[in-house]
Amino acid sequence: MTAPFASRMRMHLLQEMEQAPLDLLIIGGGITGSGIALDAAARGMRVGLVDMQDYAAGTSSRSTKLVHGGLRYLKQFDIGVVAEVGKERAIVYENGPHVTTPEWMLLPIYKEGTFGRFSTSLGLRVYDFLAGVKREERRRMLSAAQTLAKEPLLRREGLEGGGYYVEYRTDDARLTLEVLKEAAAHGALAVNYARLERFDYEAGQIAGAEIADVLSGRQYTVRARCIVNAAGPWVDTLRQLDGSQQGKRLLLTKGIHLVVDQSRFPLRQAVYFDTPDGRMLFAIPRDGKTYVGTTDTEYTGDMAHPRMTERDRQYVLDAVNGMFPELRITTEDIESSWAGIRPLIFEEGKGPSEISRRDEIWQSESGLITIAGGKLTGYRKMAETVVDRVAAKLEERDSGTDGDRNGRVEETGGFRKGASSRGVEIGSVAVPVVGAGGKYPPCRTKELPISGGHVGGAASFQDYVAKKTREGTGLGLPRELAAKWAACYGSNVDRLFELVREMGNEPKLPREVSVPLRYAMEHEMAVTLEDFFVRRTGALLFDIDWVRKWKGPAAAYMASYLGWSADEQARYAEELEKRLHEAIVPEDAVDG
């Protein structure tokens, strides 16, 4: 039987959405929409989700790939953000240890730097307290000698010491996928490459949407009792479609990251460092590479495919060579890059780096609920707030009362009064209690593992990986490959092992390619080559030569399995070539 999250199931899922009204239709398959889908489905709602691109193709695959507590927000006195998001890190890790890894971070302190020794020590202590950091991960202060022992590549001149604390590294695209796969396991109907064409209304209230399958061109009419706009950078586009873009609006900013091989940038230790203009950058080792970012500039270009410019690239290179002067990294050393857009909520008089990362909920007169702003780390809590609101709205409708607060702007305020099973007060209006005798129970996601995270908890994960590695080697897999799959796919690795048994040896593809590729098509709705090489594996970012080596055979394999025409195969191959080009060549390069 075909799995419910298989590429071949897309049309069936769209048809199923048409057959009966949804309780909730979500527009946007990034981490915010995916989190909402999981929360709502786990509470028993009939949920649909569509995205005009692939899942996580926007902001949710283009971040710094950290589930971090927002230490920088202490400088802005965003205490609520630091406290809530810091605590959420531990929940994200516990529910998905295969896509989230503790990473000790070094913050070097320089004589003329942004952070002094006293302020860093105090800030990290406050951070530990607010975020509820467990004892073994609490901050340590280091001398200059200890700091250099952690990372010898650091600039020595003016170094006074360092702060040492824990962040959490993640694969943002896979985190999004695993959340959405768990939502599908709870009954959510999710389809990528399905574009919203227009909203449908009854008596002035939003009642559904017309959805176009981007791949086939077929149109679907989906009825929904409630619709949430979780479209990230496209939030205002949907508000325009609803005729409700007024008041607050988005400010889009762009951040880029550069990837360099460890042979040229042998970073031992993740480093969080400041630049001469007062910005903060991360340098993080990962899978034999080091990546560095990010910039923060206003952006008005192509939202689907943002790219680095020569100025972006030079800014990061200058920062790297200023902090790690012995390296002398040049443009020739850059193996790959990515650019992403942050959908921030515009604040008059503030620059991009000064704007709060708080999230807000807006509801239009038609009933369209919009979630804007926010951070990757806080996705689960954001979803809880939104779904509490949706549940209250649905229960009000079922009871015949009119509790809509049309046109009101509502701030979740970084969860200052965050949603809970006891209800939530947003702004000055109390939302009815959810789960206290109502149809829908309170949020369940705090202790709900995401797909692949059913491994007995974070503390058991390494033992789980060791056990599955032994099982994989028993199937004839190289130990390194078995361990890689177990760590990447978590409790879903059993399905990859089943594919090893079923598929045998493919004549043109080794198991390291064919098995994850089949799994991506059968269980992760990978539809194109880009889906597989960028978001299902991250290879275009961190192993670009592997992509170049296997792109042709992988295209032939997908074409055979999914029944592509020759034109479709050529089109998807061309799209991948564009992504390979964009990863290396700046948008404004003379030959670009």
N, C-alpha and C positions, 0 to 999 in steps of 0.2 A: 504494500500500500504506500502511496506517495505521502511523504511527510507534510504536515500542515504549513511548514515554512519553506517549502521547496519552490524553486523557480517556476516549475511547471504548474504550480497551484495558483499563480497570480490571477488568471481570469476567473477561476472557480471562486476565489475569495471575493473578487469584485461582484460577481453574480450573487454570492451569498449576502453581501452588503445590501444589494438591491431588494432581496426577497422580503425582508421585514425591517421595520424601523429600528435604528440603533438608539440606544440610550445616549451614547456619546460618539461623536465623530471628531477626530483630532486631525488637524491639518499641520503636518510637519513631523518628520521622522528622525529628528535629532535627539539628543539626550533628554531634552525637556519633554517633547511629545512622547518619547518612548517611556519615560518615567510615569507620565500621566496614564498611558495605556496600561502599564503594569498595575498601578495602584487601582485604577477603575475596574479592570478585569478581575483582580483579586477580590474586589468587594462584590462581584456578581453582576456588574453592569455588562450590557451588550455593547461592545466597543469596536469601532472601526478606526483605522489610521491610514492616511495616504500621504505620500511625499512625491513631488514632481521629479525628484532626482532619486539617487540611491539613498538608503538609510545612512545618516551621519555624513553625507557628502558635503554639507555646509560646514558651519562652525565646529560641529562635534567630531570632525576628524582632523581639524586644523589648529588645535590648541597647543599649549606647551606640554601637554600630556602629563599633567600633574593633577592629582587630587590633593590640593594643598589647602592649608588653613587660612591663607590670606594674611600672612604676617605683615605685608606692606600696608594693609588697611589700618593697622594701629597708628600709622603716621597720619591718617586722615580721621582718626578717632571714630572709625566705624566699628565700635565695640560689639554691636549686635551681630554684624557680619562675621567677625573673628570668632565670637563665641559659638554661634550656631554652625557655621561652616566647618570650624575646627572639630567640633564633635561629630559632624556628619562624616568626616574622613574615616573614622574608625568603623562606622556602620557600613560604608561603601566597601572597605577592606574586608570586613567580616563576611559580607554577603557575596563577595566576588574576589577571593584571594588570587585567582588565576589571571585576573586582569588588573590587579592593583598590588604594588610591591612597596614596602617601606624602604625609604632611601634617605640615608643620612646626608644632610645638606650643610655645607661649610659657608659661612658668611664672613669673609675676611674683613678686618678692621684696619683702616689706614689713617695715618695722622691727619690728612686733609680730606678724608672721606665723608660721606653722608652720615654714617653711623659711627658714634664714638663707643669706647669700651663700656662706659657706664650705661649709656642709653641702650646699647645692644643687650647687655645683661638684663637690664630692667625690662626691656621690651619682650625678650624671650621668656622671662619669668612670668610676666603678665600673660603672654601668649599661652604658656603651659597651663596657667590657672584657668583662663577663659575657655580654652579648648578642651580641658579635661584630659590632658595628655597623660598616658600611663607612665608609671615611674621609670621603667627601663628606657623610655624614649624622651625623657625630659632633657632640656638643654644643658650643654656643658660650655664653659668658657675656656678658651685655649690661649696659651702664650704664643708669641710669634714663632718660636721654635716648634711648638706642637702643631701650629697651623701649617707650617712648611712641611712638617713630617707627613701630614695628611695629604697635602698637595704641593709637591716641590716645584711645579711649573708656575706658581703664583709670583707676581712681581714682589721683590724683596724690599725695595726702597719704600720706606715709610710704614712698613707693616708693623702693627702693634699687637696683633693677636687675632682671635676669631671667635665667632659663635658657632656652635655645633648643635644641630637640632634635626628632627625627623620630618620629612615630607613623604608623600606617597606618589610614586610614579605609576602611570597607567597607560594602557593602549586605549585612547579615547574612542576610536571607532569600534573596537571590539567590545568595550564596555557598553556602548550604545546598543550594539547588536545583541549582546547577551541579555540586557534588560528587555529588549523587544521580543527576543525569543521566549523569554519567561512569560511575557505578556501573552504571546501566542499560545503557550502551553496552558494558560488560564482561559483561553477562548477568544482572545482578541483577534480581530481580522485585520492584518496589516499588509499593505501592498506598496511597493516602491514603483517609481516611474508611473505614477498615477497623479495627474495634475488637476487641481481645482479649476474649473472653468467659470462657474458662477454659483452664487448662493440662491436658494429658493426660499420664498417667504409665504406665509399665510397670515392674513390680518396684520401685516406689518412686522410679524415676528419670524425670525429665521427658523426654517423648518427642514432644511436639507441642502443638498448641493448636487451640482452636475459635475461628474468626474470623468476625465478623459484618460484612457489608457495610452500613454505616450508611445508604447511599442506597437500596438495594433491599430490605434486611432479610434477604437470603439468608445462610445459614450455610455455612461452609467448614471442613473438617477438614484441617489442615496438619500433616504429620509432619516432625520435624526432629531431627537428631542432636545439635544443640546450640542453645540459645536464650539470647540476650543481652537483658537488660532495660536499655534505654537510654532510658527514658521520662522523664528529666528530673524535673520536679516530681512526677510520678506514680510514681517509682521505688518508694517505700514501699507504694503501693497494689498494685503487682504483687507485691511481697514478701509482702504480706498474703494475696494470692490464692494464693501458693505455700506459705503457712503458715510462712514463714521470716523474718518481720520480728522480729529480735532483735538485741541488741547495738547497734551504731551506727544512727543514724537521721538523716533530713534535718531541717534547719531552713530554712524558706522565708522569704526576705526579698523585699521589693518595692522596685523603683526606678522612678521616673517621669521623663519628659522632656517639655519644653514646646517648641513650635515657634512662632517669631515671624518675620514677614516682614522682609527686609533693609531695607525702607524705614523700619521702626521700630527695627531692631537691626542697623545697618550694620557688622557685625563684619568686619574685614579679615583677621583672624588667629585661628586656633584657640587657645584659652586654657585652661589647666588651673590652677584657682585654689582656694584654701582658704576655708572659711567660718568665721565666728566660733566655731563649736563644734568646729572641727578636722577637719571632713569635707572632701573634695575634690570639685569639680564640674568638668565640661567645658562649654565654650561653643564650638560648632563651626559654621562657615559651610558651607552645602551647598545647591546648586541654588536660589539666590536667597532662601534662608531661613537663619535661625540657630536651632539647637536647643541646649538646655541641660539638663543632668542629671548625676548622678542622685541620688535619695534612697536610703536603705538602712534600711528598717524591717521588723520581723517581720510576717509575713503568714499569715493563717489563712482567708482568704476564697475566692471562686470562682477556681480555678486556671486555668480555660479563658479567662476574661475579666476579668483584674484591671484595676482602674481607679484613676485618681488620686482623691484626696480633696481637699477644700478646704484642709486642713492641708498636704498634700503640695505643692499648687500654690503656697500662700503661702510655704512654705519656700524653694522655688526662686526665686520672684519676689523675696523679700527678699535672697537671695544675689546675684542678678543686679544688683539696684539698689544693693547695697552695693559691688560690684566695678566697676560701670559707672554711677555716680551720675547722669550727665547724661541718661540714657535715660528714667528714670521709667516703666518698663514696668508696665502694669496688666493685669488679667485680660482687658480688652477687646482687648488686643493679641495674645492667644494664638489662633493659627489652628488648631492641632491639638496633640495630645499622645499619648503612649502610656505604658503601664505594663507592666512585665515582672517575672517572678519568678526569683529566683536559688535554685536548689536546692543549698544548702550542707550540709556535713556537720557536725552539731551538735557543739560543743565546750563542755563545762561551764565556766561562769564567764566566757565571752567574749560580747561584744556582736556584733551583725551585722557591723559594719565591721571587727572584729578577727579574725573567723574566716578561716582559710586557705582559699584557692581551690584547694587541691590536690584531685586526684581520687583515688578509691580503687576497687578491684575487690573485690567480695564474691562468694563462691560458696556456695550453700545445699546442704543435704544431698541435695536432689533433683537437683543439678547446674545449677540456674539461675545464670547468671553476671550480675551486676549491676555496671554502671559508674555511679558517682555523683560529683557535684562536678565540678571542672574549669572551664576557661575556653574561650571561643570560639577564642582564638588557638592553643590547644594541641590542637585537635581531631584533627589528623593523627597526632600522637605518641600520644595516648590510644588512637586506633584501632589503631595498630601494637601497642601493649601488649596490648590485648584480643584482637586477631586472632592474635598469637603464642600467646596462651593457648588460644584456640579450636583452632588448628592442632595444638598439642601434645595437647590433649584428644582430638581426632579421631584423631590418629596412635596415641595410647595405646589407644584403643578398637579401631582396626584391627589393632593388634599383639597385642591380647588382654591387655595389661597393665592394671593398675588403678592409675592415677596420680592419681586424683581426691583432692583435699584438701578433703573435705566440711566445710562449716561454717567454714572458715578465713577471717578477714578479711585482705585483702591490700591493701597500700597501694602505689600506683605512686609516691606521694610526690613529686608534681610532677616525676616522671621522674628521681628521684635515681639510680636504677639502671635507667634506661629500657630499653625493648625495643629490640632490634637484630637484625641477621641472625646475630649470634653467640649469641642466646638472651637470656634475662632472668632475673634473680633477684629475686623479689618477697618481701618479708618475709625469712623465714629458710629458705624452701623454693625450691630451684632448679627452674625450669621447663625441661623438655627443650629442647635446641637445635632451632630450627625452620629448615628449609631446608638442613640439612647432611646430605643424603642422604635426607631425609624426603619425603613425598608433596607437601607444599606448600612453595613457595619462600619466601624472606624477603620482607619488605615492599618494595613497588615504588613507593609513593606519593611518596617524597621528590622524585623527578624526573618525576612523572607529571602533566601538565597536566590540570586539571579541564575539564569541558565549557565551550566558549567560550574556553579559555585556550590553544588551539593556534595561537599567533600568532608563534612564533619566539622566545619569551622576553620578559621584562619590558622589557628594553632596546630591543626592537624594536616595542613596543606603539604608541607614538605615530606611528611611521611607518606602521604597519598601519592605524591609525585614519584617517590622512590619505589613504591609498590607497583605503580603503573609502568614505570620504566622497566622493571623486571618482567612484567607481563609482555611488554612490547618487544623486548629482546628475545623472549620465548617464541615470538612470531617470526623471528629472523630479522627484525629491524636493528639497525645500528643503535648502540646505546645512546649516543648523542641525539639522534633523531627521536627516539622513543621518549627521552626526557624532555625534549623541546615540545613535542606534542602534548605530553601530560601537563606541562607547566602552562602552555598556551590555552588548551581547550578544557582543562579541569575535568569535571565529571562527564563531559561529553566525549572524552578521548576513547571511551569504549566503542562508540560508533565508528571512529576512525579505525580502530583495531578490527571491527567487523568488516569494514571495507577492504582492509588488507587481506583478510581471508577470502572475501568475495571476488576481488578484482584480479588477484594474482599479479603477475608482472605485465605491465603495459609495454608494448613494443617500442613506443616512441617517447614515453614519459617515465621517469623514475618515480618510485613511490613518494618521494619527498614532494613531488609536484602533483601527481595524479590523485593521490588520496585526499589531500586538503582541497583540491579543486572539485572533486566529486562531492565532498562534504559541503563545500560552499554552495554548490548548486542544489543539493538535495535538502540541506538543513539551514541554509543562511540566505536563501533567495538571491544568490549572485546571478546577475543577468548578463553582465558584460565583462570583458577582460579587465577593464579598469576597476570594476567592483572587486575582483579577485586580487589583483596585484597591488591595489592601493588600500582598500578598506578591510578586506578579509585577512590579508597577510601583512600589510604595511611594508611590503618588499620594495616598492618603488621609492620609499623614503630611506630605508635602512639596508637594502641589499639590491641596489639598482642593477648591478651586473647580472644577478640571478634573473631579474625581469627580462633583460636583453637576451639572455641565453634561452629562456623557455617561452617567450611570448608567442613564437610561431607555432610550436607543437601544442601549446595550451589553446591557442585559437582554433586549431584543427579539432582538438578534443571537445571543446565547448560547442563548436559548430555541429559536430556529429551528435552529441548528447542532446542538445537543445533544438536541433533541426533548423539551424540558421541557413538562410539562402547565401549564395556567393556574395551578393551585395551587402547583406548584413555582416558577414564575416569581415569583408573589406572595411566596412564602416567602423566596426568595433576595433579593428586593428589600427585604423587611422586615429581614432580617439586616443588609444593608448600611446601611440607615437607622439601625439600632441602633449600628453601629460609628461612623457619622458623629456621632451624638448623644454617644456616650461619649468621642469625641475632644475634645469641647468642654466638656461638662458634668460636674462632679465627681460621684462616686458618692453623696455625702451632701448634694448641693445640694438646697435646698428644692423647686425645680421639677424636680429630676432624677429 
